[in-house]
Amino acid sequence: MTMKPAEKAALDQWYCIDALDDVPVGESSNRLLGYDLNVTRAADGAISVSRTDTGAVVRAKTGYGYLWASLGEPAGDIPSIPEAHEPDRRLVVCGAISVKASGPRVVENFLDMAHFPFVHTDILGAEPHTEVRHYTTEIRRDVDEVWATNCEFFQPQAALSATGGIMTQYMYRVTNPFAVMLYKTCPNSANRWDVICLFVQPLDPGRCRAHPVMFLIDEVSTVSELVAFQQVIFLQDRIILENQRPVLLPLEPRAEIPTRADASSVAYRRWLKEKGIVYGTTAQAA
């Protein structure tokens, strides 16, 4: 199947392409939206990014411990995460995970609560607690983001620091078509949220790298324990993602029949269509 090149709407986004600690001094290679990239890091830490085929300089910047790039002309900045600047939060970079799935599929899976008891058994869910209760989904026009609020789900171990099962409160926030965030009940602070982000780097239409990062209030767990906990969860997701068919995300009405639990997915797909994003969707191959 021949895929069309990335459309302008996709090119004009900011993408996380690597953890800063993983970018070596000197030259290295990367990939984004079907284009090979050269990354050059000087001895003083300055980083530049260019396209391998043309040598053209690519917009690049750093934030939240990551290197970001855009192949187009982004109208805005990288996602705003105010919690990342709170001094008592721990930045936990969880490593890049390659996935043979489209970027939008990965974002949509992150939004899905219904799979918790079946994929993340005895961690994020367990039978018989399988009901996804009614929640609110909206496209917030003032900030151009998709939000799902009033979400709750019973979880046997909502976080590494949790000592027992709790009814966990969630909020989801899609800040750009390939960056999604989760605010969830913090076991260590009743009035604040733990923040978990997933920055998705589309390498090709049906292949991507996922960059999970957490901003946590947890003074007990070690970094290696926190990373291992998050990686276990995502590797469980990867098995499901790599077996979904079609590989690309369908945007056509009724291509996949949604349920009440899929309200956030429905809003996300509608938002992609409004923005003209087709990269990684079946519309790209049409």
C-alpha positions as CSV (number, residue, x, y, z in Angstrom):
1,M,0.0,0.0,0.0
2,T,1.4,3.4,-1.0
3,M,1.3,6.1,1.6
4,K,1.1,9.7,0.9
5,P,3.8,12.0,2.5
6,A,2.9,13.7,5.7
7,E,0.4,16.5,5.2
8,K,1.0,20.2,6.3
9,A,-1.1,19.8,9.4
10,A,1.1,17.0,10.6
11,L,4.4,18.7,9.6
12,D,3.3,21.8,11.6
13,Q,3.3,20.0,15.0
14,W,6.0,19.7,17.6
15,Y,7.2,16.2,18.2
16,C,9.3,14.7,21.0
17,I,12.1,12.8,19.3
18,D,14.5,11.8,22.1
19,A,15.4,12.1,25.8
20,L,18.2,14.7,26.1
21,D,20.3,12.2,28.1
22,D,20.2,9.8,25.2
23,V,21.5,12.3,22.6
24,P,25.2,11.8,22.3
25,V,27.9,14.4,21.7
26,G,28.6,14.5,17.9
27,E,26.3,13.2,15.2
28,S,23.4,10.7,15.5
29,S,20.4,9.8,13.4
30,N,16.7,10.0,14.1
31,R,13.5,9.8,12.1
32,L,10.2,11.6,12.0
33,L,7.1,11.4,9.8
34,G,9.0,9.4,7.2
35,Y,12.0,11.6,7.0
36,D,15.5,10.7,8.2
37,L,17.1,13.3,10.5
38,N,20.7,14.2,11.5
39,V,21.1,15.3,15.1
40,T,24.3,17.2,16.0
41,R,25.2,17.9,19.6
42,A,28.2,20.2,20.3
43,A,30.5,19.8,23.3
44,D,28.7,22.7,25.1
45,G,25.4,20.8,24.8
46,A,23.9,22.9,21.9
47,I,21.8,20.7,19.6
48,S,20.9,21.2,15.9
49,V,18.7,19.0,13.7
50,S,18.6,18.8,10.0
51,R,16.9,16.6,7.3
52,T,19.3,14.0,5.9
53,D,17.9,14.2,2.3
54,T,18.2,18.0,1.9
55,G,20.4,19.2,4.7
56,A,17.7,21.7,5.6
57,V,17.7,22.8,9.2
58,V,14.7,21.6,11.2
59,R,13.2,23.6,14.1
60,A,14.3,22.1,17.4
61,K,14.0,23.0,21.1
62,T,14.3,21.3,24.5
63,G,11.8,20.9,27.2
64,Y,10.9,18.5,30.1
65,G,14.1,16.6,29.6
66,Y,13.5,15.9,25.9
67,L,14.5,17.1,22.4
68,W,11.6,18.3,20.3
69,A,11.5,18.9,16.5
70,S,9.1,20.2,13.9
71,L,9.4,19.7,10.1
72,G,7.0,22.5,9.4
73,E,5.9,25.8,10.9
74,P,4.2,25.2,14.2
75,A,1.8,27.9,15.3
76,G,2.3,27.2,19.0
77,D,4.9,25.9,21.4
78,I,5.5,22.4,22.9
79,P,2.8,21.3,25.3
80,S,2.5,23.4,28.5
81,I,2.8,21.3,31.6
82,P,2.7,23.7,34.6
83,E,3.2,20.8,37.1
84,A,6.6,20.1,35.6
85,H,7.9,23.2,37.2
86,E,6.8,22.4,40.8
87,P,9.9,22.0,42.8
88,D,8.8,18.9,44.8
89,R,7.9,16.9,41.8
90,R,10.2,14.2,40.4
91,L,10.9,14.1,36.7
92,V,11.0,10.4,35.7
93,V,12.0,9.8,32.1
94,C,10.9,6.3,31.3
95,G,12.8,5.5,28.1
96,A,11.7,5.2,24.5
97,I,9.7,2.2,23.4
98,S,9.3,1.2,19.7
99,V,5.8,0.2,18.6
100,K,4.6,-1.3,15.3
101,A,1.5,0.8,15.4
102,S,0.4,4.2,14.2
103,G,0.9,7.2,16.4
104,P,-2.8,8.0,16.7
105,R,-3.5,4.4,17.7
106,V,-1.1,4.8,20.6
107,V,-2.7,8.0,21.7
108,E,-6.1,6.5,21.5
109,N,-5.0,3.4,23.5
110,F,-3.7,5.8,26.2
111,L,-7.2,7.3,26.5
112,D,-8.9,4.0,26.9
113,M,-10.0,2.9,30.4
114,A,-12.0,-0.2,29.3
115,H,-8.9,-2.3,28.8
116,F,-7.5,-1.8,32.3
117,P,-8.9,-5.0,33.9
118,F,-8.0,-7.2,30.9
119,V,-4.6,-5.9,29.9
120,H,-3.2,-4.5,33.1
121,T,-4.8,-7.1,35.4
122,D,-4.2,-6.5,39.2
123,I,-2.4,-3.3,38.5
124,L,-4.7,-0.7,36.8
125,G,-7.8,-2.9,36.9
126,A,-9.2,-6.3,37.8
127,E,-12.4,-8.3,37.4
128,P,-15.2,-7.9,38.4
129,H,-14.5,-4.1,38.5
130,T,-14.8,-3.7,34.7
131,E,-17.4,-0.9,34.4
132,V,-16.3,2.4,32.8
133,R,-18.5,4.9,34.5
134,H,-19.9,7.9,32.7
135,Y,-17.4,10.7,32.2
136,T,-17.3,14.1,30.4
137,T,-15.4,14.7,27.1
138,E,-15.0,18.0,25.4
139,I,-12.9,19.8,22.8
140,R,-11.7,22.9,24.5
141,R,-11.7,25.5,21.8
142,D,-9.9,28.2,23.8
143,V,-6.8,26.0,24.1
144,D,-7.4,23.6,21.1
145,E,-7.2,20.5,23.3
146,V,-9.2,17.4,24.0
147,W,-10.1,16.8,27.6
148,A,-11.9,13.9,29.4
149,T,-12.9,14.7,33.0
150,N,-14.8,13.1,35.9
151,C,-13.2,9.8,35.1
152,E,-12.8,7.2,37.8
153,F,-11.8,3.5,37.9
154,F,-11.1,1.0,40.6
155,Q,-7.4,0.1,40.6
156,P,-5.6,-2.6,42.6
157,Q,-2.3,-0.6,42.4
158,A,-2.8,2.8,40.9
159,A,0.8,3.8,41.4
160,L,4.0,2.2,42.6
161,S,3.6,3.9,45.9
162,A,0.0,2.8,46.4
163,T,-0.5,0.3,49.3
164,G,-3.9,-1.0,48.3
165,G,-6.7,-0.8,45.8
166,I,-8.4,2.6,45.5
167,M,-11.1,4.3,43.3
168,T,-8.7,6.4,41.2
169,Q,-9.8,9.7,39.7
170,Y,-8.5,10.6,36.3
171,M,-8.4,13.5,33.8
172,Y,-7.1,13.1,30.3
173,R,-5.7,15.9,28.2
174,V,-4.6,15.6,24.5
175,T,-2.4,18.7,24.0
176,N,-1.5,18.0,20.4
177,P,-2.3,15.1,18.0
178,F,0.7,13.1,19.2
179,A,1.0,14.2,22.9
180,V,-1.4,13.0,25.6
181,M,-1.4,13.5,29.4
182,L,-3.0,11.9,32.3
183,Y,-3.8,13.5,35.7
184,K,-4.6,10.9,38.3
185,T,-5.1,10.5,42.0
186,C,-1.8,10.9,43.9
187,P,-1.5,8.4,46.7
188,N,0.9,10.7,48.6
189,S,-1.0,14.0,48.4
190,A,-4.7,14.1,48.6
191,N,-5.1,17.5,47.0
192,R,-2.8,17.1,44.0
193,W,-2.5,15.0,40.9
194,D,0.3,12.7,39.6
195,V,1.0,13.6,36.0
196,I,1.9,11.0,33.4
197,C,2.6,12.0,29.8
198,L,3.0,10.0,26.6
199,F,4.8,11.8,23.8
200,V,4.5,9.9,20.6
201,Q,7.1,10.1,17.8
202,P,5.6,8.9,14.5
203,L,8.5,7.3,12.5
204,D,6.3,6.1,9.6
205,P,2.5,5.8,9.2
206,G,2.4,2.4,11.0
207,R,5.5,2.7,13.2
208,C,6.4,5.0,16.1
209,R,8.3,5.5,19.3
210,A,6.6,6.2,22.5
211,H,8.2,8.4,25.1
212,P,6.5,8.1,28.6
213,V,7.5,10.6,31.2
214,M,6.1,11.2,34.7
215,F,6.0,14.1,37.1
216,L,5.3,12.5,40.4
217,I,5.1,13.3,44.1
218,D,6.9,10.3,45.4
219,E,9.8,10.6,47.8
220,V,10.1,6.9,48.6
221,S,10.5,4.9,45.3
222,T,13.7,4.8,43.4
223,V,13.9,6.1,39.8
224,S,14.7,2.6,38.6
225,E,11.6,1.2,40.4
226,L,9.4,4.0,38.9
227,V,10.7,3.4,35.4
228,A,10.3,-0.4,35.7
229,F,6.6,0.0,36.9
230,Q,5.7,2.3,34.0
231,Q,7.5,0.2,31.4
232,V,5.7,-3.0,32.5
233,I,2.4,-1.2,31.9
234,F,3.4,0.1,28.5
235,L,4.9,-3.2,27.3
236,Q,1.5,-4.8,28.2
237,D,-0.1,-2.2,26.0
238,R,2.4,-2.8,23.1
239,I,1.2,-6.4,22.7
240,I,-2.4,-5.1,22.1
241,L,-1.4,-2.2,19.9
242,E,0.7,-4.3,17.6
243,N,-2.2,-6.7,17.1
244,Q,-4.8,-4.1,16.3
245,R,-6.2,-4.1,12.7
246,P,-6.2,-2.0,10.8
247,V,-2.8,-0.8,11.9
248,L,-3.7,2.8,10.9
249,L,-6.5,4.6,12.8
250,P,-9.8,4.7,11.0
251,L,-11.4,8.1,10.8
252,E,-14.4,7.1,8.7
253,P,-17.8,7.2,10.5
254,R,-18.9,3.7,11.6
255,A,-15.5,2.1,10.6
256,E,-15.4,1.0,14.2
257,I,-18.4,0.9,16.4
258,P,-17.9,2.9,19.6
259,T,-19.4,2.3,23.0
260,R,-20.2,4.7,25.8
261,A,-16.7,4.0,27.2
262,D,-15.1,5.3,23.9
263,A,-16.3,8.9,24.3
264,S,-12.7,10.2,24.5
265,S,-11.8,8.3,21.4
266,V,-14.7,9.7,19.5
267,A,-13.7,13.2,20.5
268,Y,-10.1,12.6,19.6
269,R,-10.9,11.3,16.1
270,R,-13.3,14.2,15.5
271,W,-10.6,16.6,16.6
272,L,-8.1,15.0,14.2
273,K,-10.5,15.4,11.3
274,E,-11.2,19.0,12.2
275,K,-7.4,19.8,12.2
276,G,-6.8,18.0,9.0
277,I,-4.5,15.4,10.6
278,V,-4.4,12.2,8.5
279,Y,-0.9,10.9,9.1
280,G,-1.1,7.4,10.7
281,T,-4.8,7.1,9.8
282,T,-6.6,5.2,7.0
283,A,-7.3,8.5,5.3
284,Q,-3.6,8.7,4.5
285,A,-3.8,5.6,2.4
286,A,-7.1,6.6,0.7
